[in-house]
Amino acid sequence: MEQPQPPATPGQHRGDVLLVGCGDLGADVGLRLARQGRRVLALRRRAELVPAPLVGLGVDLTRETPTLPSPDSMDLRLLVVALTARPRTEEAYRATYVDGMARALDALDAAGQRPERAVLVSSTGVYGDAPGAGAAGELVDEDVPARPADGPARMLLAAEELFAARVPDGTVLRLSGLYGRGSARLLEQVRSGSVGDPDRWTNRIHREDAAAAVVHLLTRAQQPDPLYVGTDDEPALLGDVAAYLASLLGVPAPAGVTTAVAPGTRRPGRQPSRGRGKRLSNARLRATGWEPAYPTYREGYAAGSDQ
């Protein structure tokens, strides 16, 4: 496989980046790092889809191991793993998150690259909704054991374990549901008048805040902890989110959903212990100095990026 020839970066050299996976989130992360003056080598099946000034290397990690440049040509001090698997099956997740990541790490070893800081993007789906995960209204944080409920979630946890074994000083960032810039599924459901279970707790993070969190953990002066939960400040009942979106869009509230409530309040009788599902805490991530630009779904959706 032909190695890419990245352009020289003017100004101070502060370490190059290997970006394993360059979908929407990965590209956002890579562009933020490029704006810091770093050279970013991005692995993606179709290199032509990698946005400039990132340098794309086309590789199908589910089938092949890439050939990476030596430290003499690119000093890959920073590593970000932000893979995306399709479809949502155990087999696809194993091939991408476990086997694909292993091939990327093998390629780093073969090239003699030793990243000094690494972040793996994972998912809060590894917690599942099993008893004990936020039971009795308690918030789920990094100290709650993962209890994956299906094959894809088990593969995500397996990838975390592999990452910890291969990159002992690395950091796992478990993200809640991503939204922003094109993720319009919930908006479409509100417009159609059907959103499912209004009493289900939901957790989300705007894609811009997720990308900022990855870059923050990757580049902060202090060594980050091994694990963080990435989510916004306010777990929300799906019915409350749907009601707010209906008011924002100027459409009737979906069936089973009453009108929107004021920010920071809950509907009468809707206590944390009565909602279904888990409620996540971002306290550890916030303690590092990261602050979301969109602290709740209200700011994120009102910004208009999903409309």
MARRO-786224 format. One line per field, with one value per residue (C-alpha): residue in one letter; chain; x, z, y. Coordinates in Angstrom, 3 decimals. Each point is the difference from the previous one (the first is absolute). Example, Ala and Ser with C-alpha at 12.3 -4.5 7.8 and 13.67 -1.06 7.14 Angstrom:
BEGIN
rest = (a_s);
kette = (A_A);
px = (12.300_1.370);
pz = (7.800_-0.660);
py = (-4.500_3.440);
***
This chain:
BEGIN
rest = (m_e_q_p_q_p_p_a_t_p_g_q_h_r_g_d_v_l_l_v_g_c_g_d_l_g_a_d_v_g_l_r_l_a_r_q_g_r_r_v_l_a_l_r_r_r_a_e_l_v_p_a_p_l_v_g_l_g_v_d_l_t_r_e_t_p_t_l_p_s_p_d_s_m_d_l_r_l_l_v_v_a_l_t_a_r_p_r_t_e_e_a_y_r_a_t_y_v_d_g_m_a_r_a_l_d_a_l_d_a_a_g_q_r_p_e_r_a_v_l_v_s_s_t_g_v_y_g_d_a_p_g_a_g_a_a_g_e_l_v_d_e_d_v_p_a_r_p_a_d_g_p_a_r_m_l_l_a_a_e_e_l_f_a_a_r_v_p_d_g_t_v_l_r_l_s_g_l_y_g_r_g_s_a_r_l_l_e_q_v_r_s_g_s_v_g_d_p_d_r_w_t_n_r_i_h_r_e_d_a_a_a_a_v_v_h_l_l_t_r_a_q_q_p_d_p_l_y_v_g_t_d_d_e_p_a_l_l_g_d_v_a_a_y_l_a_s_l_l_g_v_p_a_p_a_g_v_t_t_a_v_a_p_g_t_r_r_p_g_r_q_p_s_r_g_r_g_k_r_l_s_n_a_r_l_r_a_t_g_w_e_p_a_y_p_t_y_r_e_g_y_a_a_g_s_d_q);
kette = (A_A_A_A_A_A_A_A_A_A_A_A_A_A_A_A_A_A_A_A_A_A_A_A_A_A_A_A_A_A_A_A_A_A_A_A_A_A_A_A_A_A_A_A_A_A_A_A_A_A_A_A_A_A_A_A_A_A_A_A_A_A_A_A_A_A_A_A_A_A_A_A_A_A_A_A_A_A_A_A_A_A_A_A_A_A_A_A_A_A_A_A_A_A_A_A_A_A_A_A_A_A_A_A_A_A_A_A_A_A_A_A_A_A_A_A_A_A_A_A_A_A_A_A_A_A_A_A_A_A_A_A_A_A_A_A_A_A_A_A_A_A_A_A_A_A_A_A_A_A_A_A_A_A_A_A_A_A_A_A_A_A_A_A_A_A_A_A_A_A_A_A_A_A_A_A_A_A_A_A_A_A_A_A_A_A_A_A_A_A_A_A_A_A_A_A_A_A_A_A_A_A_A_A_A_A_A_A_A_A_A_A_A_A_A_A_A_A_A_A_A_A_A_A_A_A_A_A_A_A_A_A_A_A_A_A_A_A_A_A_A_A_A_A_A_A_A_A_A_A_A_A_A_A_A_A_A_A_A_A_A_A_A_A_A_A_A_A_A_A_A_A_A_A_A_A_A_A_A_A_A_A_A_A_A_A_A_A_A_A_A_A_A_A_A_A_A_A_A_A_A_A_A_A_A_A_A);
px = (0.000_1.415_0.809_-1.452_2.296_-1.378_0.807_2.287_-1.726_1.240_0.729_0.813_-0.203_-1.859_-0.509_-1.934_-3.295_-1.261_-3.769_-1.415_-3.428_-1.027_-3.783_-1.911_1.338_3.504_0.214_-1.106_2.718_2.628_-0.851_0.199_3.441_1.106_-1.006_2.457_2.763_0.242_0.298_-2.767_0.133_-3.529_-0.862_-3.240_-1.258_-0.326_2.902_-1.556_-2.686_2.541_-0.266_3.040_2.395_-0.184_2.048_-2.113_1.243_-2.486_-0.255_-2.702_1.013_-2.435_2.169_3.489_2.762_1.249_3.604_0.679_2.843_3.070_0.661_2.558_-2.775_-2.934_0.398_-3.384_0.001_-3.797_-2.523_-3.768_-2.158_-3.453_-1.327_-3.510_-1.547_-2.883_-2.335_-0.667_0.794_2.410_1.965_0.396_0.982_2.591_1.488_0.235_0.504_1.993_1.772_0.247_1.460_2.447_1.274_0.515_1.953_2.042_0.833_1.226_2.250_1.344_0.859_1.795_-2.531_-0.633_-2.873_0.356_-3.735_-2.949_-3.798_-2.455_-3.532_-2.456_-3.667_-2.051_-1.950_2.404_-1.935_-3.224_-3.152_0.551_-1.012_2.597_0.775_-1.442_-2.584_-2.182_0.808_3.773_2.217_2.221_3.663_3.372_-0.161_-3.135_0.964_-0.728_-2.825_-0.330_-3.409_0.619_2.680_1.073_0.366_2.034_2.342_0.410_0.987_2.380_1.581_0.437_1.705_2.292_0.851_0.862_2.276_1.764_0.090_0.354_0.105_-2.905_-3.383_-3.455_-2.731_-3.477_-2.349_-3.761_-2.294_1.532_-2.086_0.635_0.688_-2.140_-1.141_-3.659_-1.650_-1.725_-1.138_-1.565_-1.770_-1.396_-1.216_-1.674_-1.675_1.580_3.004_-0.374_0.264_-0.338_0.989_3.380_3.059_2.270_3.562_1.685_2.975_0.330_2.539_1.992_0.253_1.020_2.790_1.135_0.127_2.217_2.435_-0.051_0.935_2.598_1.843_-0.503_3.162_-1.010_-0.202_-3.707_-1.641_-0.550_-3.760_-2.488_-3.702_-0.718_-3.513_-1.698_-1.155_-3.603_-1.430_-3.498_-3.188_-0.692_-3.449_1.484_2.439_-2.773_-2.248_2.758_0.742_-3.688_-0.163_3.227_-1.310_-3.499_-1.695_-2.404_1.573_0.201_-2.570_0.490_2.140_-1.295_1.180_3.544_1.134_2.206_3.765_1.381_-3.363_-1.744_-3.591_-1.980_0.497_2.957_2.674_3.328_-0.970_-3.187_1.582_1.321_3.646_3.248_1.015_3.627_2.389_2.769_1.487_3.401_0.409_-1.104_2.529_2.783_-1.048_-2.127_-3.214_-2.704_-0.990_-3.462_-0.624_-3.503_-2.075_-1.697_3.134_1.020_-3.283_-0.710_3.318_-1.772_2.699_-2.467_-2.865);
pz = (0.000_-0.991_2.903_-0.023_-0.314_2.417_-0.567_2.410_2.658_0.490_3.493_3.092_-0.289_2.954_-1.040_-2.772_0.362_-1.181_-0.368_-0.259_-1.519_-1.688_-0.072_1.096_3.556_-0.951_-2.649_2.538_2.382_-2.728_-1.234_3.526_0.421_-3.399_1.056_2.872_-2.590_0.120_-2.960_0.042_-1.807_-0.282_-0.759_-1.907_-2.568_-2.588_0.402_-2.400_2.616_2.562_0.214_-0.596_1.527_1.540_-1.915_-0.952_-0.212_-1.544_1.879_0.947_3.537_0.095_-2.616_-0.150_2.056_-1.234_-0.494_2.047_-0.403_2.195_2.790_-2.277_-2.336_2.424_3.755_1.020_3.630_0.236_-0.773_-0.349_-0.692_-1.187_-2.054_-1.363_-0.693_-2.299_0.362_3.735_0.435_2.247_-3.022_-1.492_3.344_0.627_-3.472_0.389_3.662_1.137_-3.035_-1.901_2.934_0.642_-3.583_0.424_3.220_-1.736_-2.735_2.565_1.544_-3.376_-0.893_3.297_1.067_3.721_0.656_3.221_0.407_-1.339_0.156_-0.976_-0.748_1.393_0.999_3.180_-1.554_1.852_3.201_-1.348_2.037_2.375_3.691_1.890_-2.900_1.427_2.117_2.359_-1.861_0.518_-2.694_-1.994_0.001_-0.677_3.219_-1.070_-1.518_-3.694_-0.672_-3.791_-0.967_-3.583_-2.413_-1.318_3.532_1.005_-2.922_1.044_3.475_-1.517_-2.012_3.172_1.688_-2.988_-0.102_3.718_-0.490_-3.086_0.997_3.807_0.344_-2.360_0.797_-0.880_-0.591_0.155_-1.901_0.395_-2.979_-2.588_-1.680_-2.045_-3.636_-1.891_2.790_-0.554_0.920_3.147_-1.797_-2.707_2.624_1.648_-3.347_-0.699_3.441_1.423_2.340_1.837_3.799_1.473_3.484_-1.103_1.264_-2.808_0.031_-2.794_-0.962_-2.905_-2.568_0.395_3.753_-0.523_-2.377_2.409_2.821_-2.005_-0.861_3.585_1.448_-2.693_0.456_3.603_2.059_2.682_-0.771_-0.269_1.889_-1.747_-0.379_-0.458_-0.776_-2.681_0.222_0.490_3.308_0.022_-0.463_-1.362_-0.394_-3.649_0.380_1.284_-2.915_-2.483_1.502_-0.236_-3.609_-0.895_1.383_-1.809_-3.305_0.431_-0.332_2.330_2.780_-0.893_1.366_3.724_0.444_1.757_-0.555_0.726_3.504_1.020_-0.163_3.143_1.141_-0.296_-0.473_3.161_1.052_-2.310_2.538_-0.960_1.624_-2.077_-3.410_-1.856_-0.951_1.227_0.820_-0.632_1.808_-1.665_3.334_-0.516_-3.490_1.126_2.840_-2.611_-1.245_-2.941_-0.346_-2.559_-2.363_-0.010_3.653_-0.701_-2.960_0.003_-0.969_-2.495_-1.875_0.275_-1.750_-3.118_-1.166_-0.231_-1.608);
py = (0.000_3.392_2.280_3.529_3.003_2.617_3.663_1.793_2.069_3.560_1.219_-1.971_-3.791_-1.472_-3.603_-1.670_-1.851_-3.380_0.060_-3.522_0.568_3.228_0.141_3.083_0.032_-1.096_2.714_2.619_-1.179_-0.025_3.486_1.399_-1.541_1.295_3.503_-0.379_-0.348_-3.776_-2.355_-2.596_-3.340_-1.422_-3.624_-0.509_-2.469_2.777_2.387_2.508_0.706_1.181_3.816_2.195_0.801_-3.486_-2.597_-3.006_-3.575_-2.415_-3.291_-2.485_-0.881_-2.902_-1.729_1.499_1.540_3.372_0.995_3.111_2.498_-0.269_2.525_1.687_1.188_0.264_-0.073_-1.414_1.078_0.188_-2.741_0.255_-3.053_1.084_-2.886_-0.517_-3.400_-0.884_-1.780_-0.150_-3.686_-1.854_-1.193_3.485_1.491_-2.724_0.462_3.779_0.855_-3.022_-1.471_3.295_1.885_-2.852_0.297_3.738_-0.589_-2.716_2.505_2.518_-2.643_-1.070_3.596_0.570_2.626_0.488_2.439_1.985_0.663_-2.008_0.230_-2.727_1.167_-2.541_0.130_0.166_-2.849_-2.311_0.793_-1.461_0.518_-2.886_0.228_1.973_2.363_3.172_-1.795_2.032_3.195_-0.185_1.462_-2.334_0.988_-1.596_-2.057_-1.892_-3.380_-0.489_-2.457_-0.278_-1.295_-1.108_-1.144_3.414_1.374_-3.060_0.645_3.634_-1.138_-2.561_2.814_2.058_-2.938_-0.553_3.695_-0.002_-3.018_1.367_3.687_-0.048_3.794_0.572_1.509_-1.318_2.580_-1.527_2.297_0.122_0.548_2.322_2.668_3.128_0.835_-2.436_-2.342_0.764_-3.306_1.291_3.156_-2.137_-2.102_3.137_1.308_-3.333_0.005_-3.171_-0.209_-3.305_-0.123_3.541_-1.226_-1.349_1.841_1.172_1.285_1.884_2.123_2.397_-1.159_3.220_-0.534_-3.627_1.009_2.701_-2.556_-2.348_2.795_1.278_-3.399_-0.579_3.297_1.162_0.415_-2.489_-3.700_-0.885_-2.845_-3.339_0.514_2.844_0.258_2.596_1.386_3.359_1.455_-1.189_-3.482_0.524_-1.968_-0.629_1.537_3.255_0.168_-0.764_2.668_2.580_-0.919_0.182_3.529_0.892_-1.355_1.408_-3.394_-1.833_-2.037_-3.709_-2.409_-0.617_3.120_3.088_3.561_1.110_0.901_2.896_-0.616_-1.601_-1.382_-3.368_-0.913_-0.733_-3.599_-0.635_-0.795_-1.607_-3.289_-0.212_0.414_-3.026_-0.344_1.493_3.561_0.885_2.352_2.049_1.164_-1.635_1.425_3.455_-0.142_-0.057_3.439_-1.108_1.998_-0.794_2.781_-1.592_-0.966_-1.379_-1.080_3.411_1.903_-2.650_-0.192_3.732_0.671_-1.237_-2.380_-2.903_1.828);
***
